[in-house]
Structures are given as structure tokens and as C-alpha cells.
């Protein structure tokens, strides 16, 4: 479980870093490169986040880690929908 959380955290940090760089990118060529990298990183994040983990019996994420995992999955889906589909 710890290894999965570390992988998820690293993938999320990569996406956050690329998104921050994209927000500050000046030239359109650099923005395009960053969007491509962000799409690939988001796909990796989605793959890491989609690995099944034990779910609490209530079905509602109660722990901080479970909530963060759900939020990471939502964020990855949003980034893929926004940047991954139309950039190919």
C-alpha cells in the first residue's frame, strides 16, 4: 500500500509541476511541448491511480489517503479530457 501511495504521489507531483510550468510558459512552441508532456504525465497518473486498492466497506473514502486518491483520479481524468484527447 505504501509503494502505491508513493507512486501516486510522484505521478501527481509530476502533473502539478508540468501544469505550473505550462501556466508560466511564454512561447507557443514551449506551451505545446509542455501540453504534450502534461498529457503523457496525466495518462501515467491515471494508470497509477486506477490500480485497484482495498476500498473501505462504507464505500465513502474516510481516510485522508483515500480522499486524496479519489481527488487524484478526478484530476487526472480532467487533465486527460482537457489536454490528452485533442493533442493525440
URPEFEN-V33970 format. One record per backbone hydrogen bond with DSSP energy under -0.5 kcal/mol. NH is the residue of the N-H (numbers start at 1). CO is the residue of the C=O. If there is no record, write none. Layout:
[[NH,CO] [NH,CO]]
This chain:
[[5,1] [6,2] [7,3] [8,4] [9,5] [10,6] [11,7] [12,8] [13,9] [14,10] [15,11] [16,12] [17,13] [18,14] [19,15] [20,16] [21,17] [22,18] [23,19] [24,20] [25,21] [25,22] [31,27] [32,28] [33,29] [34,30] [35,31] [36,32] [37,33] [38,34] [39,35] [40,36] [41,37] [42,38] [43,39] [44,40] [45,41] [46,42] [47,43] [48,44] [49,45] [50,46] [51,48] [59,56] [61,59] [67,63] [68,64] [69,65] [70,66] [71,67] [72,68] [73,69] [74,70] [75,71] [76,72] [77,73] [78,74] [79,75] [80,76] [81,77] [82,78] [83,79] [84,79] [84,80] [85,80] [87,83] [88,84]]
